[in-house]
């Protein structure tokens, strides 16, 4: 090797070594704490890797990482703004304030990034401020270009039903799923409704209206939304234990297929769920207990009591660990095989997470 080629090789190696992490890198957890801090957690090391102070008032709510793992979009400012935090530099590189003049708007959970990372979809609920009243306006999905900077304005507004709390993109980027009382499949370009799958408005014989509290996004590992529902049978006496049923709703992002199936007489409250990306029949659900369900056979596999309430959870890419979070200031780590608690990560200063999300990101 000549001296020139040797130097060139060294320079190339150095350039590679100091490149920011990419989507093929290590797995991290993204969550947040009050009053207004984004937290990057290394689950393998069982410790916090880095924190990011978000300017202005909190508390953080929704979190959506960019596909390349470089930017975290976070709902903040009393749910009135979305900021993009560069996870390498810690700088705020994007900001969208949802209110404008006499219009006060808030985001209520729906937040999604397009698969190419170029657009951000934000559920927006506005009111017009009057002299002594609020005039309710039409809700919509505000679509922003992610390169719009610190004074981002919507590129377009997509019509959507009220009570929409979940926004999910198909892997090809050609469909946007909006979860409300029903699931609307939309064209992300113009909001045209392509399909409606009934949820609360189902016509299942001998069943009442199902209750679905779908406000946490934790789908990135399996590319599937799953959520518990609770429903009463109308053909059974209310005093009969079998009258109250618990089931799981699933939405496969690749196919758009929606399923709803009971798996037990209601025995535990569950707030949110996640699918195992390796054994896709396994679903884990959380609140005061951690529940493992087989959606292939629609049966309860195991349930363990947790040390305190957790609102949300996520799962490792290899399907071996489930992470329970939200509510207070720790992330509990459980084996997906046994539901044994195998670790815990305390968050800085014991600040509460509240209703925030827990997302997985590759860096």
C-alpha positions, 0 to 999 in steps of 0.5 A, a space after each residue: 500500500 502506498 503512503 497516499 492510499 494508507 492516509 486515504 484509508 485512515 481518513 475514510 476510517 475516521 470519517 466512518 467512526 465519527 458519523 452519527 449513529 444510523 438506523 442499523 445501530 444500537 437499540 435505545 428507549 425514548 421517553 420523557 419526564 416532567 417538567 419538560 425533559 426528553 430521556 434516551 435510555 440504554 436498555 442493555 446497559 440498564 441506564 440513562 444514556 442522555 437527557 435533553 431539556 426542552 425549552 418552555 413549559 411541559 409536560 411532554 406527551 407524544 413522542 415520534 422518532 424519525 425513521 433514521 433515529 436522529 430526531 425525536 418529535 415531542 408534544 410539549 407546551 401544554 400540548 400546544 406545540 411539537 418540537 423536533 430534538 436532534 438526538 446527536 446535538 441536543 438542539 431544537 431543529 423543528 418547532 410547530 406551534 399549533 395555536 394561531 391568533 384567536 385560534 387555540 389548538 391542542 394535540 391529543 395523542 395523534 402523532 406520526 412521521 412518514 416512513 421517508 421522514 419528510 412529513 409529520 402528521 399531528 392531530 389538532 383540536 382547535 377552538 376560537 377564543 371569544 369574549 367569554 366562550 370557546 367556539 369549537 372548530 373542526 378537528 384535523 390532521 396538520 401535516 408539516 414538512 420536517 425540514 420546515 425549521 423552527 416556525 413550521 406551518 402546516 403544508 395541509 390539513 386533512 379532515 378526520 373524525 373527532 376523538 381521533 387519538 391514534 395516527 399510524 402510517 403504512 410501511 409504504 407510506 400510501 395509507 394513514 390509519 386514524 383510530 377513533 371510534 372506528 378506524 379510518 384508512 386515509 390517503 395521506 395526500 388529501 385525507 380521502 377515506 379509503 376504508 372504514 373498519 368498525 370498532 365502537 360502531 360494530 354490529 356484533 350480536 349480543 354485545 354492547 359498545 366496546 370501550 377502547 382507550 387507544 392513546 399510546 403509540 408503541 407499534 414500531 417493533 412489529 408494525 402493528 397497533 394492538 389495544 385492549 377493549 372492554 365490552 358487556 354482553 347483552 344476552 347475559 345477566 349483568 351479575 354474571 361474571 361472564 357478562 364482562 369481556 376483555 379482548 384485543 384489537 389489532 391493526 396490521 399496518 402492512 395489510 390494513 387488516 383489523 381484528 377484534 377478539 375476546 380472550 377472557 372474562 374481564 379480570 384486570 384493567 389494561 391501558 395499553 398493549 404491544 406485539 412481540 415482533 419475533 413471536 407475533 402471536 404474543 401480546 403484552 398489556 399493562 396497568 396494575 398487572 403485566 398480562 401475556 396473551 396468545 392472539 393465535 388462540 385468544 387465551 390468557 397465558 400469564 399475568 403478574 402483579 406489578 409493584 405499581 401502576 404503569 400506563 404504557 410499555 414497549 418491547 425489544 427488537 429481539 422479542 426477549 424483553 418488555 419495558 413497562 413505563 409511564 406514571 412514575 419514575 422507573 422503567 421495569 424490565 421483564 422477561 417475555 418468556 417468564 414475565 419475571 422482573 429482570 431489571 429496572 432503570 431509574 430516571 433522573 431526579 425521580 421525576 414522573 413520566 406521567 402519561 408520556 409514551 415509550 418508544 424504541 429507536 435504533 441509533 
